[in-house]
Amino acid sequence: MKLYACGTHVTTKLRKIEGMITGITIRFSAVAYEVKYFFDNDFKTEWMNESEFEVTEVKKQSIGFYK
C-alpha cells in the first residue's frame, strides 16, 4: 500500500487552503489523512480522504513490513 507521508503539504480542493498531513488512519481498505491548517485566525484539524486535497510534486511511499 502506498500513502502520503506525514509532513506532506497539501491544498484543500474546496477552499484552496494550505495544510499539512499530521496523521494517517487505515480502517479496512479506507485511508484517512489528518490535515492541520490555519483558517480565519483559528487552527483547525480535519480528517480527509485523498479526493478532498491536492498534492504537488510529492510521491506516495510504500508502507508495511519489508523482507
C-alpha positions in Angstrom: 0.0 0.0 0.0 1.3 3.5 -0.8 0.4 6.6 1.2 1.4 10.2 1.5 3.8 10.7 4.4 3.2 12.8 7.5 4.6 16.3 6.9 3.4 16.4 3.3 2.0 19.8 2.4 -1.5 19.7 0.8 -4.1 22.1 -0.6 -7.8 21.5 0.0 -9.8 21.4 -3.1 -12.9 23.1 -1.7 -11.4 26.3 -0.4 -7.7 26.1 -1.6 -6.4 26.2 2.0 -2.8 25.0 2.5 -2.2 22.5 5.3 0.0 19.6 6.4 -0.7 15.9 6.9 -0.1 15.1 10.5 -1.7 11.7 10.9 -2.9 8.7 8.9 -5.5 6.0 9.8 -6.3 2.9 7.8 -9.6 1.1 8.5 -10.1 -2.0 6.3 -9.4 -0.6 2.9 -10.3 3.1 3.7 -7.4 5.6 4.3 -8.0 8.9 6.0 -5.4 11.7 6.5 -5.4 14.1 9.4 -4.8 17.6 7.9 -4.0 20.6 10.1 -4.3 24.2 8.8 -5.0 27.8 9.8 -8.3 29.3 8.7 -10.0 32.5 9.8 -7.4 33.1 12.6 -8.0 29.6 14.0 -6.0 26.4 14.0 -8.1 23.5 12.6 -7.8 19.7 12.2 -9.8 17.7 9.7 -9.8 14.1 8.6 -9.8 14.0 4.8 -9.6 11.3 2.1 -7.4 11.8 -1.0 -10.2 13.2 -3.1 -10.5 16.2 -0.8 -7.0 17.6 -1.2 -4.2 18.1 -3.8 -0.5 17.4 -3.5 2.2 18.8 -5.8 5.4 17.0 -6.7 5.3 14.5 -3.8 5.2 10.8 -4.4 3.4 8.3 -2.2 5.6 6.0 -0.1 5.2 2.3 0.5 4.2 1.2 4.0 4.3 -2.2 5.7 7.0 -4.7 6.6 9.9 -5.3 4.4 11.8 -8.6 4.0 
